[in-house]
Amino acid sequence: MSKRDFQNEMNKVAESSANLLVDNILRKHNVKLDKNRLSASQKQHLRKLVKDLQATAERLQREYKKEEKNK
C-alpha cells in the first residue's frame, strides 16, 4: 500500500468518524433527527466504520513495529 493510498484511507475513516461524532453530539443535546433509532443502513455503516478503524489501527501497529525494528 502506497503512502498516498494509506492517507486516502485514513481521510475516509476520519471523515466517517467525524460524521458519527456530530450525530452523537446532536442527539446528546436533544436535537431531533428524522428517526429516534438507527436504520439498518446506519447500523451497517457503523459496523463497517468499526471494522475500518480496527484494520487501520492494526496496520499502524504493524508499520510502527517495522519502523522500530529498522532503527
JOJOMO-V220200 format. One record per backbone hydrogen bond with DSSP energy under -1.0 kcal/mol. NH is the residue of the N-H (numbers start at 1). CO is the residue of the C=O. If there is no record, write none. Layout:
nh=NH co=CO
nh=NH co=CO
This chain:
nh=6 co=2
nh=7 co=3
nh=8 co=4
nh=9 co=5
nh=10 co=6
nh=11 co=7
nh=12 co=8
nh=13 co=9
nh=14 co=10
nh=15 co=11
nh=16 co=12
nh=17 co=13
nh=18 co=14
nh=19 co=15
nh=20 co=16
nh=21 co=17
nh=22 co=18
nh=23 co=19
nh=24 co=20
nh=25 co=21
nh=26 co=22
nh=27 co=23
nh=28 co=24
nh=29 co=25
nh=30 co=27
nh=31 co=26
nh=43 co=39
nh=44 co=40
nh=45 co=41
nh=46 co=42
nh=47 co=43
nh=48 co=44
nh=49 co=45
nh=50 co=46
nh=51 co=47
nh=52 co=48
nh=53 co=49
nh=54 co=50
nh=55 co=51
nh=56 co=52
nh=57 co=53
nh=58 co=54
nh=59 co=55
nh=60 co=56
nh=61 co=57
nh=62 co=58
nh=63 co=59
nh=64 co=60
nh=65 co=61
nh=66 co=62
nh=67 co=63
nh=68 co=64
nh=69 co=65
nh=70 co=66
